[in-house]
């Protein structure tokens, strides 16, 4: 990995970090090769095997990869096809290793994606120079929170009325500290978002926000069917192969119960694979009443997790 990666704003501390990352990458690549030689079946009997490599990646300034390895460990033995899931995840990490080792050959936006996936975040002063400002009227589609190691994170999805662009606002708070901004799903605001540099820009920083009481957007606006959405997703994935989750909004979805499984059917009778609790299933059925609804959620490559729904002009958080 070259020290001259990216732009003119590099410091000696950043160069030192790249050196630490390089040594960590060598260790991680050897670990992956050893793991594949041993076979995935052996991983069920080696819980500490994952903890050790995760900790070493954190020490090598590859914290994002370390956290991802922790997540992969949780997949082992959970489902019948866990071998396929783990193989795919390890393949994505190997692709990331190769990209980091050849980062000078990538375009600047893709370099940013590779570094972000490795745990190198862009500073706000760099964002002012490299980010893309977009002014629009934005609808807040969903918010969700989780906590890990005393760090709370919040994900807020927004949609631009005129630009038809999605944005993801990431906020973090330590311990009992409150988030500095508040977002209510279904609310609409006008303002400027700064898109983080990326080959498939999604993450944003809210530069200014003014809530609009008379909402010009009253329902979820999405793709006409599953095929149209998947075409859009394929374009984004080709631009950034390390996308973990992707915004998905589809109109005129009809929830249909078949046995114990709730099917989400588009206008072409195609089924949107989904994962949700029994409570969410019952709530969607009650809201739909057999009629089409507009759905928004996160797409994880093979599975859709619904987060909000609109029935006519009524917006409901799931």
C-alpha positions in Angstrom: 0.0 0.0 0.0 1.4 3.3 -1.1 1.8 6.2 1.3 0.8 8.6 -1.5 -2.7 7.3 -1.6 -5.6 9.8 -2.1 -5.0 13.4 -1.7 -2.8 16.3 -0.6 -4.1 16.3 3.0 -2.1 13.4 4.3 -0.1 13.7 7.5 2.7 11.7 9.0 0.2 10.1 11.4 -1.9 8.9 8.4 1.2 7.5 6.7 2.1 5.6 9.9 -1.4 4.2 10.0 -1.1 3.0 6.5 2.1 1.1 7.5 0.3 -0.5 10.4 -2.6 -1.5 8.1 -0.2 -3.0 5.6 1.3 -5.3 8.2 -2.2 -6.2 9.4 -3.3 -7.1 5.9 -0.4 -9.5 5.5 -1.5 -11.3 8.7 -5.1 -11.3 7.7 -4.4 -12.7 4.2 -2.4 -15.6 5.8 -5.2 -16.2 8.3 -7.7 -16.4 5.5 -5.6 -18.9 3.5 -5.1 -21.0 6.7 -8.8 -21.0 7.4 -9.7 -22.2 3.9 -7.0 -24.9 4.0 -8.4 -26.2 7.3 -12.0 -26.1 6.0 -15.0 -24.1 7.4 -16.3 -27.1 9.3 -13.4 -26.7 11.8 -14.5 -23.2 12.7 -17.5 -24.4 14.9 -15.0 -25.8 17.4 -12.7 -22.7 17.5 -14.6 -19.7 19.0 -11.4 -18.1 20.2 -9.9 -18.4 16.7 -12.2 -15.4 15.6 -11.7 -13.3 18.8 -7.9 -13.3 18.4 -7.9 -12.3 14.7 -10.5 -9.6 15.4 -8.5 -8.1 18.2 -5.3 -8.1 16.1 -7.1 -6.3 13.3 -8.1 -3.6 15.7 -4.5 -3.3 16.8 -3.5 -3.0 13.1 -5.9 0.0 12.7 -8.3 -2.2 10.7 -11.1 -1.9 13.2 -13.9 -2.1 10.7 -12.6 -5.4 9.4 -12.2 -6.6 13.0 -15.9 -5.8 13.7 -16.9 -7.5 10.5 -15.1 -10.7 11.5 -17.0 -10.7 14.8 -20.2 -10.5 12.8 -19.2 -13.4 10.6 -18.4 -15.5 13.7 -22.0 -15.1 14.8 -23.2 -16.7 11.5 -21.5 -20.1 12.2 -23.9 -22.8 12.9 -26.9 -20.5 13.0 -28.6 -21.7 9.8 -28.3 -24.7 7.5 -26.6 -22.6 4.8 -24.2 -20.9 7.1 -21.3 -22.2 5.1 -22.4 -20.3 2.0 -22.9 -17.1 4.0 -19.5 -17.3 5.7 -17.7 -18.2 2.4 -19.3 -15.1 0.8 -18.3 -12.8 3.7 -14.7 -14.1 3.7 -14.6 -13.7 -0.1 -15.6 -10.0 0.3 -12.9 -9.5 2.9 -10.3 -11.1 0.6 -11.4 -8.8 -2.2 -11.0 -5.9 0.2 -7.4 -7.0 1.0 -6.5 -7.1 -2.6 -8.1 -3.7 -3.2 -6.1 -2.2 -0.3 -2.9 -3.7 -1.6 -3.5 -2.2 -5.1 -5.2 1.0 -3.9 -3.1 3.3 -6.1 -4.7 1.7 -9.2 -8.2 2.6 -8.1 -10.1 5.8 -8.7 -10.2 8.3 -5.8 -13.9 7.6 -5.0 -13.3 3.9 -5.0 -10.2 4.4 -2.8 -12.4 6.2 -0.3 -14.8 3.2 -0.3 -11.9 0.8 0.3 -10.5 2.9 3.2 -13.9 3.4 4.7 -14.6 -0.4 4.7 -11.2 -0.7 6.5 -12.1 1.8 9.2 -10.4 4.9 7.9 -13.0 7.7 8.3 -13.0 11.0 6.5 -12.7 14.1 8.6 -15.2 16.9 8.5 -12.7 19.4 7.1 -11.9 17.0 4.3 -15.7 16.5 3.7 -16.1 20.2 3.1 -13.5 19.9 0.4 -14.4 16.5 -1.1 -18.0 16.0 -0.4 -20.9 16.8 -2.7 -23.6 19.2 -1.4 -27.2 18.5 -2.5 -30.1 20.8 -1.6 -33.6 19.4 -1.6 -36.7 18.7 0.4 -36.1 15.5 2.3 -38.4 12.9 3.8 -37.2 10.9 6.8 -38.0 7.3 5.9 -36.7 5.4 8.9 -34.4 5.5 12.0 -32.9 2.6 13.9 -30.4 2.3 16.8 -28.1 -0.3 18.1 -25.4 -0.5 20.8 -22.1 -2.3 20.8 -19.3 -2.0 23.3 -21.0 1.0 25.0 -21.1 2.8 21.6 -24.6 3.7 20.4 -25.1 4.2 16.7 -28.2 5.5 14.8 -29.1 5.1 11.2 -31.4 7.6 9.5 -32.6 7.1 5.9 -33.8 10.1 4.0 -35.2 10.6 0.4 -34.9 13.7 -1.7 -38.2 14.8 -3.3 -36.7 16.5 -6.5 -33.4 14.8 -6.8 -34.8 11.3 -6.1 -31.7 10.5 -4.1 -31.4 8.5 -0.9 -29.1 9.5 2.0 -27.9 7.7 5.1 -27.2 9.8 8.2 -25.0 8.0 10.7 -24.8 9.3 14.3 -22.8 8.0 17.2 -23.0 8.5 21.0 -21.0 7.1 23.8 -22.7 5.5 26.8 -25.6 7.6 28.1 -24.7 10.6 26.0 -27.6 11.8 23.8 -27.4 12.2 20.1 -27.0 15.8 19.1 -29.7 15.8 16.4 -33.2 14.3 16.4 -35.1 12.7 13.5 -38.7 11.6 13.3 -39.6 9.1 10.7 -42.3 10.5 8.4 -41.2 14.2 8.9 -40.1 16.3 6.0 -37.4 19.0 6.1 -35.6 21.3 3.6 -31.9 21.6 3.7 -28.5 20.7 2.3 -26.8 17.3 2.7 -23.1 16.7 2.1 -22.5 13.3 0.4 -19.4 11.5 1.5 -17.0 10.8 -1.4 -17.7 7.3 -2.7 -18.1 5.5 -6.0 -21.8 4.9 -5.0 -22.5 7.9 -2.6 -25.1 7.1 0.1 -23.8 8.4 3.5 -24.5 12.0 4.1 -23.9 14.8 6.7 -26.8 17.1 7.3 -25.5 20.6 6.8 -28.8 22.4 7.7 -32.3 21.3 8.4 -35.7 23.1 8.6 -38.8 21.1 9.3 -41.7 21.6 7.0 -45.1 21.4 8.6 -47.1 21.2 5.4 -45.4 18.1 3.9 -45.1 18.1 0.1 -44.2 14.4 0.4 -46.8 12.3 2.3 -46.0 8.8 1.2 -43.1 6.6 0.4 -41.9 7.0 -3.2 -40.2 4.0 -4.6 -39.6 1.7 -7.6 -42.5 0.3 -9.6 -41.5 -3.3 -9.0 -38.8 -5.6 -7.7 -37.0 -5.9 -11.1 -36.6 -2.1 -11.4 -35.1 -2.0 -7.9 -32.7 -4.9 -8.5 -31.4 -3.2 -11.6 -30.6 -0.1 -9.6 -29.0 -2.2 -6.9 -26.8 -4.0 -9.4 -25.5 -0.7 -10.7 -24.6 0.5 -7.2 -23.0 -2.9 -6.3 -20.9 -2.8 -9.5 -19.7 0.7 -8.3 -19.0 -0.4 -4.7 -18.8 -4.2 -4.2 -18.7 -3.8 -0.4 -22.1 -2.3 0.1 -23.5 -3.9 3.3 -27.0 -2.6 3.1 -28.9 -0.6 0.5 -32.1 1.5 0.7 -35.1 -0.2 -0.9 -38.5 1.4 -1.6 -41.0 -0.4 -3.7 -44.6 0.7 -4.4 -47.8 -1.3 -4.7 -46.6 -4.3 -2.6 -49.3 -6.7 -1.5 -48.6 -8.7 1.7 -49.9 -12.3 1.4 -49.8 -14.9 4.1 -48.8 -18.4 3.0 -48.6 -20.8 5.9 -46.4 -19.2 8.5 -44.6 -17.0 6.0 -45.6 -13.5 4.9 -44.9 -13.0 1.2 -44.4 -9.5 -0.2 -45.7 -9.5 -3.8 -45.1 -6.8 -6.4 -47.3 -5.9 -9.3 -45.6 -8.6 -11.5 -46.3 -11.3 -8.8 -42.6 -11.4 -8.0 -41.8 -12.1 -4.3 -39.5 -9.8 -2.3 -37.5 -12.1 0.1 -37.9 -10.7 3.6 -37.1 -11.1 7.2 -39.3 -9.8 10.0 -40.9 -10.7 13.3 -44.4 -12.1 13.7 -45.5 -8.8 15.1 -44.3 -6.9 12.0 -46.0 -9.5 9.8 -49.4 -9.0 11.6 -49.0 -5.2 11.5 -48.3 -5.2 7.7 -51.3 -7.4 7.1 -53.6 -5.2 9.2 -52.3 -2.0 7.5 -52.7 -3.5 4.0 -56.1 -5.3 4.4 -55.3 -7.0 1.1 -54.6 -3.8 -0.7 -51.3 -2.5 -2.2 -49.0 -0.5 0.1 -45.6 1.3 -0.4 -42.7 -0.2 1.6 -39.3 1.1 2.6 -36.5 -0.9 4.2 -33.0 -2.1 3.9 -31.8 -4.7 1.3 -29.0 -7.0 2.4 -28.2 -8.6 -1.0 -30.7 -11.5 -0.5 -33.1 -10.3 2.2 -35.3 -7.3 2.7 -36.0 -5.9 6.2 -39.0 -3.5 6.2 -38.7 -0.4 8.3 -41.7 1.8 7.3 -44.9 1.7 5.2 -47.3 4.2 3.7 -50.9 3.4 3.0 -52.3 6.2 0.7 -51.0 9.3 2.5 -50.7 7.6 5.9 -47.1 7.0 7.1 -46.4 4.2 9.6 -43.1 3.1 11.3 -42.6 -0.6 11.6 
